[in-house]
Amino acid sequence: MGDVLHECRNSDGIREVAFRCPGCECSHRVRIAGEPVWEWNGDLVRPTFTPSIRVTGATSCCHSYVKDGSIEFLADCTHALAGRTVPLEPWNGDAG
């Protein structure tokens, strides 16, 4: 099993990690330095983040917990994987 996270920096140079979201079919980024910051277990293969991750758009919402390499989509997600838990996919180079 390969890395499911990609370490990167945002436009302000703050450290983040990105993962591919199978519900949104794009990458989501999580801040691991600066403020606010998510707790991360440091594992690129089986990551866990706290608290939950919520990504919103004009008409969409993706709200999840990432635990031990799986993504648990909460009921308020607006995509087809709402309420399901699935393994994170290996990183594919999508810089999203």
N, CA, C and O atoms as a CHARMM CRD file, in Angstrom:
* protein
*
  384
    1    1 MET  N      0.85300  -1.18400   0.00000 PROA 1      0.00000
    2    1 MET  CA     0.00000   0.00000   0.00000 PROA 1      0.00000
    3    1 MET  C      0.88900   1.23400   0.00000 PROA 1      0.00000
    4    1 MET  O      1.80700   1.34000   0.81400 PROA 1      0.00000
    5    2 GLY  N      0.62200   2.16500  -0.90600 PROA 2      0.00000
    6    2 GLY  CA     1.42600   3.37400  -1.00400 PROA 2      0.00000
    7    2 GLY  C      0.87500   4.50300  -0.15700 PROA 2      0.00000
    8    2 GLY  O     -0.16300   4.36500   0.49200 PROA 2      0.00000
    9    3 ASP  N      1.58200   5.61900  -0.17300 PROA 3      0.00000
   10    3 ASP  CA     1.15000   6.80400   0.56400 PROA 3      0.00000
   11    3 ASP  C     -0.21200   7.27300   0.06800 PROA 3      0.00000
   12    3 ASP  O     -0.46400   7.29600  -1.13600 PROA 3      0.00000
   13    4 VAL  N     -1.08800   7.64700   0.99700 PROA 4      0.00000
   14    4 VAL  CA    -2.37900   8.22300   0.63200 PROA 4      0.00000
   15    4 VAL  C     -2.37000   9.73400   0.82600 PROA 4      0.00000
   16    4 VAL  O     -3.32200  10.41600   0.44700 PROA 4      0.00000
   17    5 LEU  N     -1.29900  10.25800   1.41500 PROA 5      0.00000
   18    5 LEU  CA    -1.15600  11.68900   1.63400 PROA 5      0.00000
   19    5 LEU  C      0.00700  12.24200   0.82000 PROA 5      0.00000
   20    5 LEU  O      0.95000  11.52800   0.47900 PROA 5      0.00000
   21    6 HSD  N     -0.08900  13.52700   0.52200 PROA 6      0.00000
   22    6 HSD  CA     0.98100  14.25500  -0.15700 PROA 6      0.00000
   23    6 HSD  C      1.28500  15.48400   0.68900 PROA 6      0.00000
   24    6 HSD  O      0.39700  16.29900   0.94000 PROA 6      0.00000
   25    7 GLU  N      2.53400  15.62500   1.13200 PROA 7      0.00000
   26    7 GLU  CA     2.91500  16.80600   1.90400 PROA 7      0.00000
   27    7 GLU  C      3.13100  17.97400   0.94700 PROA 7      0.00000
   28    7 GLU  O      3.76300  17.82100  -0.09800 PROA 7      0.00000
   29    8 CYS  N      2.60000  19.14400   1.31300 PROA 8      0.00000
   30    8 CYS  CA     2.69600  20.32300   0.45800 PROA 8      0.00000
   31    8 CYS  C      2.64300  21.57400   1.32900 PROA 8      0.00000
   32    8 CYS  O      2.58300  21.48300   2.55500 PROA 8      0.00000
   33    9 ARG  N      2.66500  22.72700   0.69600 PROA 9      0.00000
   34    9 ARG  CA     2.53100  24.01000   1.38800 PROA 9      0.00000
   35    9 ARG  C      1.46300  24.82200   0.68000 PROA 9      0.00000
   36    9 ARG  O      1.31400  24.74500  -0.53900 PROA 9      0.00000
   37   10 ASN  N      0.71700  25.60600   1.46000 PROA 10     0.00000
   38   10 ASN  CA    -0.29200  26.46200   0.83300 PROA 10     0.00000
   39   10 ASN  C      0.36700  27.72900   0.29500 PROA 10     0.00000
   40   10 ASN  O      1.58900  27.86300   0.36100 PROA 10     0.00000
   41   11 SER  N     -0.41200  28.64500  -0.22800 PROA 11     0.00000
   42   11 SER  CA     0.13800  29.85800  -0.84800 PROA 11     0.00000
   43   11 SER  C      0.86800  30.75000   0.15300 PROA 11     0.00000
   44   11 SER  O      1.66500  31.59900  -0.24800 PROA 11     0.00000
   45   12 ASP  N      0.61200  30.57300   1.44000 PROA 12     0.00000
   46   12 ASP  CA     1.31900  31.32500   2.47800 PROA 12     0.00000
   47   12 ASP  C      2.53400  30.57900   3.00800 PROA 12     0.00000
   48   12 ASP  O      3.19100  31.05500   3.93300 PROA 12     0.00000
   49   13 GLY  N      2.84300  29.41800   2.43700 PROA 13     0.00000
   50   13 GLY  CA     3.99400  28.63700   2.86900 PROA 13     0.00000
   51   13 GLY  C      3.73300  27.74900   4.07700 PROA 13     0.00000
   52   13 GLY  O      4.67100  27.17400   4.63000 PROA 13     0.00000
   53   14 ILE  N      2.47200  27.62500   4.50000 PROA 14     0.00000
   54   14 ILE  CA     2.10600  26.80700   5.66100 PROA 14     0.00000
   55   14 ILE  C      2.03200  25.33600   5.24500 PROA 14     0.00000
   56   14 ILE  O      1.47100  25.00600   4.20000 PROA 14     0.00000
   57   15 ARG  N      2.61400  24.44500   6.08800 PROA 15     0.00000
   58   15 ARG  CA     2.60600  23.00500   5.79000 PROA 15     0.00000
   59   15 ARG  C      1.19800  22.43400   5.82800 PROA 15     0.00000
   60   15 ARG  O      0.41900  22.69300   6.74600 PROA 15     0.00000
   61   16 GLU  N      0.89700  21.64800   4.79900 PROA 16     0.00000
   62   16 GLU  CA    -0.36700  20.93600   4.68600 PROA 16     0.00000
   63   16 GLU  C     -0.09700  19.53800   4.16300 PROA 16     0.00000
   64   16 GLU  O      0.99300  19.24300   3.67300 PROA 16     0.00000
   65   17 VAL  N     -1.10100  18.68500   4.27300 PROA 17     0.00000
   66   17 VAL  CA    -1.09100  17.40800   3.58400 PROA 17     0.00000
   67   17 VAL  C     -2.38200  17.33500   2.78900 PROA 17     0.00000
   68   17 VAL  O     -3.41300  17.86400   3.20500 PROA 17     0.00000
   69   18 ALA  N     -2.31700  16.67700   1.64400 PROA 18     0.00000
   70   18 ALA  CA    -3.48600  16.52900   0.77900 PROA 18     0.00000
   71   18 ALA  C     -3.79700  15.05000   0.61200 PROA 18     0.00000
   72   18 ALA  O     -2.90200  14.20500   0.62700 PROA 18     0.00000
   73   19 PHE  N     -5.07900  14.75400   0.45400 PROA 19     0.00000
   74   19 PHE  CA    -5.51200  13.39600   0.15200 PROA 19     0.00000
   75   19 PHE  C     -6.60200  13.45700  -0.89700 PROA 19     0.00000
   76   19 PHE  O     -7.30000  14.46400  -1.02600 PROA 19     0.00000
   77   20 ARG  N     -6.74400  12.38500  -1.63800 PROA 20     0.00000
   78   20 ARG  CA    -7.78500  12.31700  -2.66500 PROA 20     0.00000
   79   20 ARG  C     -9.08300  11.87900  -2.01600 PROA 20     0.00000
   80   20 ARG  O     -9.14100  10.83900  -1.36100 PROA 20     0.00000
   81   21 CYS  N    -10.11600  12.67200  -2.19900 PROA 21     0.00000
   82   21 CYS  CA   -11.43600  12.36400  -1.64900 PROA 21     0.00000
   83   21 CYS  C    -12.24700  11.61700  -2.70600 PROA 21     0.00000
   84   21 CYS  O    -12.54800  12.17600  -3.76000 PROA 21     0.00000
   85   22 PRO  N    -12.60100  10.36500  -2.43900 PROA 22     0.00000
   86   22 PRO  CA   -13.36900   9.60900  -3.42500 PROA 22     0.00000
   87   22 PRO  C    -14.80800  10.10000  -3.56000 PROA 22     0.00000
   88   22 PRO  O    -15.45400   9.81400  -4.56800 PROA 22     0.00000
   89   23 GLY  N    -15.32100  10.82200  -2.58300 PROA 23     0.00000
   90   23 GLY  CA   -16.67200  11.36800  -2.68700 PROA 23     0.00000
   91   23 GLY  C    -16.72700  12.57600  -3.60200 PROA 23     0.00000
   92   23 GLY  O    -17.64300  12.69800  -4.41600 PROA 23     0.00000
   93   24 CYS  N    -15.76400  13.46200  -3.48000 PROA 24     0.00000
   94   24 CYS  CA   -15.71000  14.68700  -4.29100 PROA 24     0.00000
   95   24 CYS  C    -14.92300  14.49500  -5.58200 PROA 24     0.00000
   96   24 CYS  O    -15.01100  15.31100  -6.50000 PROA 24     0.00000
   97   25 GLU  N    -14.15500  13.41500  -5.64500 PROA 25     0.00000
   98   25 GLU  CA   -13.29400  13.11800  -6.79400 PROA 25     0.00000
   99   25 GLU  C    -12.28000  14.22900  -7.04500 PROA 25     0.00000
  100   25 GLU  O    -12.00900  14.59100  -8.19000 PROA 25     0.00000
  101   26 CYS  N    -11.72300  14.76500  -5.95800 PROA 26     0.00000
  102   26 CYS  CA   -10.65600  15.75400  -6.02800 PROA 26     0.00000
  103   26 CYS  C     -9.88100  15.67000  -4.72100 PROA 26     0.00000
  104   26 CYS  O    -10.22200  14.86900  -3.85100 PROA 26     0.00000
  105   27 SER  N     -8.85400  16.47800  -4.57600 PROA 27     0.00000
  106   27 SER  CA    -8.07900  16.42500  -3.33800 PROA 27     0.00000
  107   27 SER  C     -8.60300  17.43900  -2.33100 PROA 27     0.00000
  108   27 SER  O     -9.14900  18.48100  -2.69200 PROA 27     0.00000
  109   28 HSD  N     -8.41800  17.10200  -1.05200 PROA 28     0.00000
  110   28 HSD  CA    -8.68800  18.00900   0.05900 PROA 28     0.00000
  111   28 HSD  C     -7.36900  18.20100   0.80000 PROA 28     0.00000
  112   28 HSD  O     -6.55300  17.28300   0.87900 PROA 28     0.00000
  113   29 ARG  N     -7.16700  19.39500   1.34000 PROA 29     0.00000
  114   29 ARG  CA    -5.94300  19.70900   2.07900 PROA 29     0.00000
  115   29 ARG  C     -6.25500  19.92400   3.54800 PROA 29     0.00000
  116   29 ARG  O     -7.31000  20.44300   3.91300 PROA 29     0.00000
  117   30 VAL  N     -5.30400  19.50700   4.38700 PROA 30     0.00000
  118   30 VAL  CA    -5.43500  19.64500   5.83400 PROA 30     0.00000
  119   30 VAL  C     -4.19500  20.35500   6.35200 PROA 30     0.00000
  120   30 VAL  O     -3.07300  19.93500   6.07000 PROA 30     0.00000
  121   31 ARG  N     -4.38900  21.41500   7.09700 PROA 31     0.00000
  122   31 ARG  CA    -3.28300  22.20600   7.64700 PROA 31     0.00000
  123   31 ARG  C     -2.66600  21.46100   8.82600 PROA 31     0.00000
  124   31 ARG  O     -3.36800  21.07000   9.75700 PROA 31     0.00000
  125   32 ILE  N     -1.34100  21.26600   8.78000 PROA 32     0.00000
  126   32 ILE  CA    -0.64200  20.55700   9.85800 PROA 32     0.00000
  127   32 ILE  C      0.37000  21.44300  10.58200 PROA 32     0.00000
  128   32 ILE  O      1.11600  20.96600  11.43800 PROA 32     0.00000
  129   33 ALA  N      0.39600  22.73000  10.23900 PROA 33     0.00000
  130   33 ALA  CA     1.25100  23.71500  10.92100 PROA 33     0.00000
  131   33 ALA  C      0.52000  25.05000  10.90500 PROA 33     0.00000
  132   33 ALA  O     -0.38900  25.24700  10.09900 PROA 33     0.00000
  133   34 GLY  N      0.90200  25.95700  11.77500 PROA 34     0.00000
  134   34 GLY  CA     0.23300  27.25400  11.84500 PROA 34     0.00000
  135   34 GLY  C     -1.06900  27.14400  12.61300 PROA 34     0.00000
  136   34 GLY  O     -1.25200  26.22200  13.40800 PROA 34     0.00000
  137   35 GLU  N     -1.97100  28.07900  12.37700 PROA 35     0.00000
  138   35 GLU  CA    -3.26900  28.10700  13.05600 PROA 35     0.00000
  139   35 GLU  C     -4.37600  28.33300  12.04300 PROA 35     0.00000
  140   35 GLU  O     -4.17900  29.15900  11.15200 PROA 35     0.00000
  141   36 PRO  N     -5.50300  27.68300  12.10000 PROA 36     0.00000
  142   36 PRO  CA    -5.75300  26.50800  12.94000 PROA 36     0.00000
  143   36 PRO  C     -5.01800  25.29600  12.37600 PROA 36     0.00000
  144   36 PRO  O     -4.62700  25.28200  11.20800 PROA 36     0.00000
  145   37 VAL  N     -4.83700  24.29600  13.20600 PROA 37     0.00000
  146   37 VAL  CA    -4.10500  23.11000  12.78700 PROA 37     0.00000
  147   37 VAL  C     -4.87900  21.86300  13.21800 PROA 37     0.00000
  148   37 VAL  O     -5.50800  21.84800  14.27600 PROA 37     0.00000
  149   38 TRP  N     -4.82700  20.83900  12.40700 PROA 38     0.00000
  150   38 TRP  CA    -5.44000  19.55400  12.74400 PROA 38     0.00000
  151   38 TRP  C     -4.38200  18.66600  13.37800 PROA 38     0.00000
  152   38 TRP  O     -3.21500  18.70800  12.98700 PROA 38     0.00000
  153   39 GLU  N     -4.77800  17.87000  14.34400 PROA 39     0.00000
  154   39 GLU  CA    -3.87200  16.86000  14.87700 PROA 39     0.00000
  155   39 GLU  C     -3.75800  15.76300  13.83500 PROA 39     0.00000
  156   39 GLU  O     -4.74600  15.37200  13.21400 PROA 39     0.00000
  157   40 TRP  N     -2.53900  15.27000  13.65300 PROA 40     0.00000
  158   40 TRP  CA    -2.25400  14.23800  12.65400 PROA 40     0.00000
  159   40 TRP  C     -1.30400  13.24300  13.28500 PROA 40     0.00000
  160   40 TRP  O     -0.38700  13.63500  14.00600 PROA 40     0.00000
  161   41 ASN  N     -1.50700  11.96500  13.02600 PROA 41     0.00000
  162   41 ASN  CA    -0.64200  10.93400  13.60400 PROA 41     0.00000
  163   41 ASN  C      0.69300  10.80600  12.87900 PROA 41     0.00000
  164   41 ASN  O      1.52200   9.99100  13.28500 PROA 41     0.00000
  165   42 GLY  N      0.93200  11.58400  11.81400 PROA 42     0.00000
  166   42 GLY  CA     2.20200  11.58400  11.09300 PROA 42     0.00000
  167   42 GLY  C      2.36300  10.45400  10.09100 PROA 42     0.00000
  168   42 GLY  O      3.41300  10.33600   9.46000 PROA 42     0.00000
  169   43 ASP  N      1.34800   9.62800   9.93600 PROA 43     0.00000
  170   43 ASP  CA     1.41500   8.46600   9.04700 PROA 43     0.00000
  171   43 ASP  C      0.90400   8.82400   7.65300 PROA 43     0.00000
  172   43 ASP  O     -0.23000   9.27800   7.50800 PROA 43     0.00000
  173   44 LEU  N      1.73900   8.62100   6.61900 PROA 44     0.00000
  174   44 LEU  CA     1.35200   8.91300   5.23400 PROA 44     0.00000
  175   44 LEU  C      0.53800   7.80100   4.60500 PROA 44     0.00000
  176   44 LEU  O     -0.07800   8.00300   3.55800 PROA 44     0.00000
  177   45 VAL  N      0.52300   6.62000   5.22700 PROA 45     0.00000
  178   45 VAL  CA    -0.18400   5.46200   4.67600 PROA 45     0.00000
  179   45 VAL  C     -1.52600   5.23400   5.38700 PROA 45     0.00000
  180   45 VAL  O     -2.52600   4.94400   4.72900 PROA 45     0.00000
  181   46 ARG  N     -1.55900   5.36100   6.70700 PROA 46     0.00000
  182   46 ARG  CA    -2.77400   5.13300   7.49400 PROA 46     0.00000
  183   46 ARG  C     -3.03700   6.34500   8.40000 PROA 46     0.00000
  184   46 ARG  O     -2.99900   6.23300   9.62500 PROA 46     0.00000
  185   47 PRO  N     -3.30600   7.51000   7.77900 PROA 47     0.00000
  186   47 PRO  CA    -3.44000   8.73100   8.57000 PROA 47     0.00000
  187   47 PRO  C     -4.71800   8.77800   9.40200 PROA 47     0.00000
  188   47 PRO  O     -5.73800   8.17200   9.07500 PROA 47     0.00000
  189   48 THR  N     -4.60600   9.53400  10.50000 PROA 48     0.00000
  190   48 THR  CA    -5.74700   9.89900  11.32700 PROA 48     0.00000
  191   48 THR  C     -5.63400  11.39600  11.59900 PROA 48     0.00000
  192   48 THR  O     -4.56600  11.89000  11.95900 PROA 48     0.00000
  193   49 PHE  N     -6.75000  12.11700  11.42300 PROA 49     0.00000
  194   49 PHE  CA    -6.80800  13.55400  11.71100 PROA 49     0.00000
  195   49 PHE  C     -7.91300  13.81900  12.71800 PROA 49     0.00000
  196   49 PHE  O     -8.94000  13.14000  12.70900 PROA 49     0.00000
  197   50 THR  N     -7.71200  14.79000  13.57600 PROA 50     0.00000
  198   50 THR  CA    -8.78000  15.30100  14.43100 PROA 50     0.00000
  199   50 THR  C     -8.64800  16.81000  14.47700 PROA 50     0.00000
  200   50 THR  O     -7.52300  17.30900  14.50400 PROA 50     0.00000
  201   51 PRO  N     -9.72000  17.54800  14.48800 PROA 51     0.00000
  202   51 PRO  CA   -11.10700  17.10300  14.44600 PROA 51     0.00000
  203   51 PRO  C    -11.53900  16.70200  13.03700 PROA 51     0.00000
  204   51 PRO  O    -10.70000  16.41300  12.18300 PROA 51     0.00000
  205   52 SER  N    -12.83900  16.68600  12.80100 PROA 52     0.00000
  206   52 SER  CA   -13.36500  16.33900  11.47700 PROA 52     0.00000
  207   52 SER  C    -12.91600  17.36700  10.44200 PROA 52     0.00000
  208   52 SER  O    -12.46600  18.46100  10.78400 PROA 52     0.00000
  209   53 ILE  N    -13.04600  16.99600   9.18200 PROA 53     0.00000
  210   53 ILE  CA   -12.65800  17.85700   8.05500 PROA 53     0.00000
  211   53 ILE  C    -13.93400  18.20600   7.29300 PROA 53     0.00000
  212   53 ILE  O    -14.66800  17.32000   6.85800 PROA 53     0.00000
  213   54 ARG  N    -14.19100  19.50100   7.13800 PROA 54     0.00000
  214   54 ARG  CA   -15.39600  19.95200   6.43700 PROA 54     0.00000
  215   54 ARG  C    -14.98200  20.87800   5.30800 PROA 54     0.00000
  216   54 ARG  O    -14.35400  21.91200   5.53400 PROA 54     0.00000
  217   55 VAL  N    -15.34000  20.49800   4.09500 PROA 55     0.00000
  218   55 VAL  CA   -15.02000  21.27800   2.89700 PROA 55     0.00000
  219   55 VAL  C    -16.34600  21.66000   2.24700 PROA 55     0.00000
  220   55 VAL  O    -17.16600  20.79500   1.93900 PROA 55     0.00000
  221   56 THR  N    -16.55200  22.96300   2.04000 PROA 56     0.00000
  222   56 THR  CA   -17.80800  23.40600   1.44600 PROA 56     0.00000
  223   56 THR  C    -17.56000  24.21600   0.18600 PROA 56     0.00000
  224   56 THR  O    -16.52200  24.85600   0.02300 PROA 56     0.00000
  225   57 GLY  N    -18.53800  24.16600  -0.69000 PROA 57     0.00000
  226   57 GLY  CA   -18.56200  24.97200  -1.89900 PROA 57     0.00000
  227   57 GLY  C    -19.89500  25.69500  -1.95300 PROA 57     0.00000
  228   57 GLY  O    -20.65800  25.66500  -0.98800 PROA 57     0.00000
  229   58 ALA  N    -20.17600  26.33700  -3.06100 PROA 58     0.00000
  230   58 ALA  CA   -21.42700  27.09600  -3.19000 PROA 58     0.00000
  231   58 ALA  C    -22.65300  26.21700  -2.95500 PROA 58     0.00000
  232   58 ALA  O    -23.61500  26.65700  -2.32500 PROA 58     0.00000
  233   59 THR  N    -22.63100  24.99600  -3.44700 PROA 59     0.00000
  234   59 THR  CA   -23.78600  24.09500  -3.29600 PROA 59     0.00000
  235   59 THR  C    -23.38800  22.71400  -2.80600 PROA 59     0.00000
  236   59 THR  O    -24.17900  21.77500  -2.89800 PROA 59     0.00000
  237   60 SER  N    -22.17400  22.57300  -2.28600 PROA 60     0.00000
  238   60 SER  CA   -21.71600  21.24700  -1.88200 PROA 60     0.00000
  239   60 SER  C    -21.10600  21.27000  -0.48500 PROA 60     0.00000
  240   60 SER  O    -20.66300  22.30700   0.00800 PROA 60     0.00000
  241   61 CYS  N    -21.09800  20.09900   0.13100 PROA 61     0.00000
  242   61 CYS  CA   -20.48500  19.93500   1.44100 PROA 61     0.00000
  243   61 CYS  C    -19.87500  18.54100   1.50500 PROA 61     0.00000
  244   61 CYS  O    -20.51000  17.56100   1.11400 PROA 61     0.00000
  245   62 CYS  N    -18.64700  18.45300   1.99700 PROA 62     0.00000
  246   62 CYS  CA   -17.99400  17.17800   2.26500 PROA 62     0.00000
  247   62 CYS  C    -17.49800  17.25600   3.69900 PROA 62     0.00000
  248   62 CYS  O    -16.63700  18.07700   4.01500 PROA 62     0.00000
  249   63 HSD  N    -18.03100  16.41400   4.56300 PROA 63     0.00000
  250   63 HSD  CA   -17.70900  16.44400   5.98000 PROA 63     0.00000
  251   63 HSD  C    -17.32700  15.03200   6.38500 PROA 63     0.00000
  252   63 HSD  O    -18.10500  14.09700   6.19400 PROA 63     0.00000
  253   64 SER  N    -16.12800  14.86900   6.94600 PROA 64     0.00000
  254   64 SER  CA   -15.64500  13.51700   7.20900 PROA 64     0.00000
  255   64 SER  C    -14.67700  13.47300   8.37300 PROA 64     0.00000
  256   64 SER  O    -14.13600  14.48700   8.81400 PROA 64     0.00000
  257   65 TYR  N    -14.48200  12.25300   8.85200 PROA 65     0.00000
  258   65 TYR  CA   -13.39200  11.91600   9.75200 PROA 65     0.00000
  259   65 TYR  C    -12.44000  11.02700   8.97700 PROA 65     0.00000
  260   65 TYR  O    -12.87500  10.13200   8.25200 PROA 65     0.00000
  261   66 VAL  N    -11.15100  11.26400   9.12200 PROA 66     0.00000
  262   66 VAL  CA   -10.13700  10.37400   8.55800 PROA 66     0.00000
  263   66 VAL  C     -9.51200   9.64400   9.74000 PROA 66     0.00000
  264   66 VAL  O     -8.91000  10.25200  10.62500 PROA 66     0.00000
  265   67 LYS  N     -9.67400   8.30000   9.72900 PROA 67     0.00000
  266   67 LYS  CA    -9.19000   7.47000  10.83800 PROA 67     0.00000
  267   67 LYS  C     -8.50400   6.23700  10.29000 PROA 67     0.00000
  268   67 LYS  O     -9.09800   5.46300   9.53900 PROA 67     0.00000
  269   68 ASP  N     -7.25000   6.05700  10.66800 PROA 68     0.00000
  270   68 ASP  CA    -6.50100   4.84100  10.35100 PROA 68     0.00000
  271   68 ASP  C     -6.54500   4.49200   8.86000 PROA 68     0.00000
  272   68 ASP  O     -6.66600   3.32300   8.49400 PROA 68     0.00000
  273   69 GLY  N     -6.44400   5.51300   8.00500 PROA 69     0.00000
  274   69 GLY  CA    -6.38000   5.29500   6.56600 PROA 69     0.00000
  275   69 GLY  C     -7.71700   5.16600   5.86200 PROA 69     0.00000
  276   69 GLY  O     -7.75600   4.90200   4.66100 PROA 69     0.00000
  277   70 SER  N     -8.82100   5.34900   6.59000 PROA 70     0.00000
  278   70 SER  CA   -10.15300   5.31800   5.97500 PROA 70     0.00000
  279   70 SER  C    -10.82200   6.66800   6.18000 PROA 70     0.00000
  280   70 SER  O    -10.48700   7.41500   7.09900 PROA 70     0.00000
  281   71 ILE  N    -11.77400   6.96400   5.30300 PROA 71     0.00000
  282   71 ILE  CA   -12.51500   8.21800   5.40600 PROA 71     0.00000
  283   71 ILE  C    -13.97900   7.88200   5.69400 PROA 71     0.00000
  284   71 ILE  O    -14.63700   7.16900   4.93600 PROA 71     0.00000
  285   72 GLU  N    -14.46300   8.41800   6.80600 PROA 72     0.00000
  286   72 GLU  CA   -15.84100   8.20700   7.24800 PROA 72     0.00000
  287   72 GLU  C    -16.63900   9.45500   6.89000 PROA 72     0.00000
  288   72 GLU  O    -16.49300  10.49700   7.52900 PROA 72     0.00000
  289   73 PHE  N    -17.48400   9.34500   5.86600 PROA 73     0.00000
  290   73 PHE  CA   -18.27600  10.48400   5.41400 PROA 73     0.00000
  291   73 PHE  C    -19.50100  10.64400   6.30500 PROA 73     0.00000
  292   73 PHE  O    -20.21800   9.67700   6.56000 PROA 73     0.00000
  293   74 LEU  N    -19.73700  11.84600   6.77000 PROA 74     0.00000
  294   74 LEU  CA   -20.86200  12.12400   7.65100 PROA 74     0.00000
  295   74 LEU  C    -22.13000  12.37800   6.84300 PROA 74     0.00000
  296   74 LEU  O    -22.07300  12.59500   5.63300 PROA 74     0.00000
  297   75 ALA  N    -23.26600  12.34900   7.51800 PROA 75     0.00000
  298   75 ALA  CA   -24.56600  12.42100   6.84400 PROA 75     0.00000
  299   75 ALA  C    -24.81900  13.74800   6.13600 PROA 75     0.00000
  300   75 ALA  O    -25.65900  13.80700   5.23700 PROA 75     0.00000
  301   76 ASP  N    -24.10400  14.83400   6.52400 PROA 76     0.00000
  302   76 ASP  CA   -24.34900  16.12500   5.87600 PROA 76     0.00000
  303   76 ASP  C    -23.59500  16.29500   4.55500 PROA 76     0.00000
  304   76 ASP  O    -23.67500  17.35800   3.94000 PROA 76     0.00000
  305   77 CYS  N    -22.87200  15.28000   4.11300 PROA 77     0.00000
  306   77 CYS  CA   -22.21500  15.34100   2.79600 PROA 77     0.00000
  307   77 CYS  C    -23.27700  15.40100   1.70300 PROA 77     0.00000
  308   77 CYS  O    -24.34900  14.80900   1.83100 PROA 77     0.00000
  309   78 THR  N    -22.97100  16.11500   0.63800 PROA 78     0.00000
  310   78 THR  CA   -23.92000  16.23400  -0.46500 PROA 78     0.00000
  311   78 THR  C    -23.57900  15.31000  -1.63300 PROA 78     0.00000
  312   78 THR  O    -24.18100  15.42100  -2.70100 PROA 78     0.00000
  313   79 HSD  N    -22.62200  14.40100  -1.44200 PROA 79     0.00000
  314   79 HSD  CA   -22.27800  13.46300  -2.50900 PROA 79     0.00000
  315   79 HSD  C    -22.75900  12.05300  -2.17500 PROA 79     0.00000
  316   79 HSD  O    -23.27700  11.81400  -1.08400 PROA 79     0.00000
  317   80 ALA  N    -22.59300  11.13400  -3.09800 PROA 80     0.00000
  318   80 ALA  CA   -23.14800   9.78000  -2.99200 PROA 80     0.00000
  319   80 ALA  C    -22.54700   8.93500  -1.87500 PROA 80     0.00000
  320   80 ALA  O    -23.13200   7.91600  -1.50800 PROA 80     0.00000
  321   81 LEU  N    -21.39300   9.32400  -1.32000 PROA 81     0.00000
  322   81 LEU  CA   -20.77200   8.51200  -0.27500 PROA 81     0.00000
  323   81 LEU  C    -21.17300   8.94200   1.14000 PROA 81     0.00000
  324   81 LEU  O    -20.61300   8.43400   2.11300 PROA 81     0.00000
  325   82 ALA  N    -22.12100   9.85800   1.27300 PROA 82     0.00000
  326   82 ALA  CA   -22.59100  10.29000   2.59700 PROA 82     0.00000
  327   82 ALA  C    -23.00900   9.07100   3.41000 PROA 82     0.00000
  328   82 ALA  O    -23.73800   8.20500   2.92700 PROA 82     0.00000
  329   83 GLY  N    -22.53200   9.02000   4.65700 PROA 83     0.00000
  330   83 GLY  CA   -22.88100   7.93000   5.55400 PROA 83     0.00000
  331   83 GLY  C    -22.05100   6.66600   5.39000 PROA 83     0.00000
  332   83 GLY  O    -22.27800   5.69400   6.11100 PROA 83     0.00000
  333   84 ARG  N    -21.10200   6.64900   4.47300 PROA 84     0.00000
  334   84 ARG  CA   -20.27700   5.46000   4.23400 PROA 84     0.00000
  335   84 ARG  C    -18.85400   5.69100   4.70900 PROA 84     0.00000
  336   84 ARG  O    -18.41700   6.83200   4.85700 PROA 84     0.00000
  337   85 THR  N    -18.13000   4.59700   4.94700 PROA 85     0.00000
  338   85 THR  CA   -16.70600   4.63700   5.27800 PROA 85     0.00000
  339   85 THR  C    -15.97000   3.83500   4.22200 PROA 85     0.00000
  340   85 THR  O    -16.32700   2.68900   3.94700 PROA 85     0.00000
  341   86 VAL  N    -14.93100   4.43700   3.61900 PROA 86     0.00000
  342   86 VAL  CA   -14.16000   3.78300   2.56700 PROA 86     0.00000
  343   86 VAL  C    -12.67400   4.03700   2.80200 PROA 86     0.00000
  344   86 VAL  O    -12.31300   5.03400   3.42800 PROA 86     0.00000
  345   87 PRO  N    -11.80100   3.14300   2.30700 PROA 87     0.00000
  346   87 PRO  CA   -10.35900   3.38400   2.44600 PROA 87     0.00000
  347   87 PRO  C     -9.93500   4.57700   1.59100 PROA 87     0.00000
  348   87 PRO  O    -10.48900   4.81300   0.51700 PROA 87     0.00000
  349   88 LEU  N     -8.94800   5.32300   2.08100 PROA 88     0.00000
  350   88 LEU  CA    -8.37000   6.38300   1.25300 PROA 88     0.00000
  351   88 LEU  C     -7.60900   5.75400   0.09700 PROA 88     0.00000
  352   88 LEU  O     -7.03600   4.67300   0.23100 PROA 88     0.00000
  353   89 GLU  N     -7.61100   6.43500  -1.02900 PROA 89     0.00000
  354   89 GLU  CA    -6.94100   5.95300  -2.22900 PROA 89     0.00000
  355   89 GLU  C     -5.47800   6.39700  -2.22800 PROA 89     0.00000
  356   89 GLU  O     -5.16200   7.44900  -1.67200 PROA 89     0.00000
  357   90 PRO  N     -4.58600   5.62700  -2.83300 PROA 90     0.00000
  358   90 PRO  CA    -3.19500   6.09000  -2.95700 PROA 90     0.00000
  359   90 PRO  C     -3.12800   7.43800  -3.66500 PROA 90     0.00000
  360   90 PRO  O     -3.92000   7.71600  -4.56500 PROA 90     0.00000
  361   91 TRP  N     -2.18400   8.26400  -3.25400 PROA 91     0.00000
  362   91 TRP  CA    -2.00500   9.59100  -3.86100 PROA 91     0.00000
  363   91 TRP  C     -1.66300   9.42700  -5.32300 PROA 91     0.00000
  364   91 TRP  O     -0.80900   8.61400  -5.67600 PROA 91     0.00000
  365   92 ASN  N     -2.33000  10.20200  -6.19000 PROA 92     0.00000
  366   92 ASN  CA    -2.13800  10.06800  -7.63400 PROA 92     0.00000
  367   92 ASN  C     -1.48500  11.27300  -8.29000 PROA 92     0.00000
  368   92 ASN  O     -1.38500  11.32900  -9.51500 PROA 92     0.00000
  369   93 GLY  N     -1.04100  12.23300  -7.49600 PROA 93     0.00000
  370   93 GLY  CA    -0.37200  13.39600  -8.06500 PROA 93     0.00000
  371   93 GLY  C     -1.27500  14.58900  -8.27900 PROA 93     0.00000
  372   93 GLY  O     -0.80300  15.63300  -8.72900 PROA 93     0.00000
  373   94 ASP  N     -2.56200  14.47700  -7.97300 PROA 94     0.00000
  374   94 ASP  CA    -3.50500  15.58700  -8.10400 PROA 94     0.00000
  375   94 ASP  C     -3.14600  16.65000  -7.07600 PROA 94     0.00000
  376   94 ASP  O     -3.26000  16.39800  -5.87600 PROA 94     0.00000
  377   95 ALA  N     -2.72400  17.81100  -7.50100 PROA 95     0.00000
  378   95 ALA  CA    -2.27000  18.85500  -6.57100 PROA 95     0.00000
  379   95 ALA  C     -3.42100  19.61400  -5.92900 PROA 95     0.00000
  380   95 ALA  O     -3.21600  20.29300  -4.92300 PROA 95     0.00000
  381   96 GLY  N     -4.63800  19.51900  -6.48900 PROA 96     0.00000
  382   96 GLY  CA    -5.85200  20.14200  -5.97700 PROA 96     0.00000
  383   96 GLY  C     -5.64300  21.10700  -4.93700 PROA 96     0.00000
  384   96 GLY  O     -6.60300  21.69200  -4.43500 PROA 96     0.00000
